[in-house]
């Protein structure tokens, strides 16, 4: 299982939540108190970062993915950014979907040898 560091250090997580840009925080962290930082929080943040990669702008500037974004990528971003934490995609499923997408895209573009 992947872990992005903060879930093992609640004090650092609490400090981060109180001082950093909230655009990477899921909706439940804005409306609920006290805040519990966990794997669902990290998954949401990964979804925001994947959205920023696809749109090339910060999440506060763009909320929709480009029309040419592959459906698999769109499903991962939307799944990770699901507002309901109990329905939010987990990081293992997201990684598997992105690996599958990478494999498919490499197979389609095998002529240039850029995929490994």
C-alpha positions as CSV (number, residue, x, y, z in Angstrom):
1,X,0.0,0.0,0.0
2,X,1.3,3.5,-0.8
3,X,1.5,6.1,1.8
4,X,2.5,9.7,1.2
5,X,3.9,10.3,4.7
6,X,1.5,12.3,6.7
7,X,-0.8,9.6,8.0
8,X,2.0,8.3,10.2
9,X,2.7,11.7,11.7
10,X,-0.6,13.2,12.9
11,X,1.1,16.3,14.4
12,X,2.7,17.2,11.0
13,X,-0.6,16.5,9.3
14,X,-2.5,18.9,11.6
15,X,0.1,21.6,11.2
16,X,0.0,21.2,7.4
17,X,-3.8,21.4,7.4
18,X,-3.7,24.6,9.4
19,X,-1.1,26.4,7.3
20,X,-1.2,25.2,3.7
21,X,-3.2,25.8,0.6
22,X,-6.6,24.1,1.2
23,X,-7.2,23.4,-2.5
24,X,-5.5,20.0,-2.0
25,X,-7.8,19.1,0.9
26,X,-11.1,17.2,0.4
27,X,-14.4,18.8,1.1
28,X,-14.9,17.0,4.4
29,X,-11.8,18.8,5.8
30,X,-13.4,22.2,5.1
31,X,-16.7,21.3,6.8
32,X,-15.8,18.9,9.6
33,X,-14.0,19.5,12.8
34,X,-11.7,18.1,14.2
35,X,-9.9,17.1,11.0
36,X,-8.6,13.5,10.7
37,X,-5.9,13.2,8.2
38,X,-5.9,9.7,6.6
39,X,-5.4,7.8,3.4
40,X,-8.7,9.1,1.9
41,X,-7.3,12.6,2.4
42,X,-4.1,11.7,0.6
43,X,-6.1,10.1,-2.3
44,X,-8.0,13.3,-2.8
45,X,-4.8,15.3,-2.9
46,X,-3.4,12.9,-5.6
47,X,-6.5,13.5,-7.6
48,X,-6.0,17.2,-7.5
49,X,-2.4,16.8,-8.6
50,X,-3.4,14.5,-11.5
51,X,-6.0,17.1,-12.5
52,X,-3.3,19.8,-12.5
53,X,-1.1,17.6,-14.7
54,X,-3.9,17.2,-17.2
55,X,-5.1,20.8,-17.2
56,X,-1.6,22.4,-16.8
57,X,-3.0,24.8,-14.2
58,X,-3.6,24.7,-10.5
59,X,-6.8,23.2,-9.2
60,X,-8.1,26.6,-8.1
61,X,-7.9,27.8,-11.7
62,X,-9.5,24.8,-13.6
63,X,-12.1,22.3,-12.5
64,X,-12.7,20.4,-15.7
65,X,-10.3,18.1,-17.6
66,X,-9.6,18.7,-21.3
67,X,-11.8,17.0,-23.8
68,X,-8.9,14.9,-25.2
69,X,-8.2,13.5,-21.7
70,X,-8.4,9.6,-21.9
71,X,-11.5,8.2,-20.2
72,X,-9.4,6.0,-17.9
73,X,-7.5,9.1,-16.6
74,X,-10.7,11.0,-16.2
75,X,-12.2,8.1,-14.1
76,X,-9.1,8.1,-11.9
77,X,-9.1,11.8,-11.3
78,X,-12.9,11.9,-10.6
79,X,-12.6,8.8,-8.5
80,X,-9.8,10.2,-6.3
81,X,-11.6,13.6,-6.0
82,X,-15.0,12.0,-5.1
83,X,-16.5,14.3,-2.5
84,X,-17.8,11.4,-0.4
85,X,-14.8,9.8,1.3
86,X,-16.6,6.4,1.6
87,X,-16.9,6.3,-2.2
88,X,-13.5,7.8,-3.0
89,X,-11.2,5.6,-5.1
90,X,-8.3,4.1,-3.2
91,X,-4.7,4.6,-4.3
92,X,-4.1,1.0,-5.3
93,X,-7.0,1.0,-7.7
94,X,-5.9,4.4,-9.1
95,X,-2.3,3.1,-9.6
96,X,-3.6,-0.1,-11.4
97,X,-5.8,2.0,-13.7
98,X,-3.0,4.4,-14.5
99,X,-0.6,1.5,-15.2
100,X,-3.2,-0.1,-17.5
101,X,-3.7,3.3,-19.3
102,X,0.1,3.6,-19.7
103,X,0.3,0.1,-21.2
104,X,-2.5,0.8,-23.6
105,X,-1.1,4.1,-24.8
106,X,2.4,2.6,-25.2
107,X,0.9,-0.3,-27.3
108,X,-0.8,2.3,-29.5
109,X,2.3,4.4,-29.9
110,X,4.9,1.6,-30.0
111,X,6.5,2.9,-33.2
112,X,8.6,5.7,-31.5
113,X,10.0,3.5,-28.8
114,X,9.4,6.0,-26.0
115,X,7.5,3.6,-23.8
116,X,9.2,1.2,-21.6
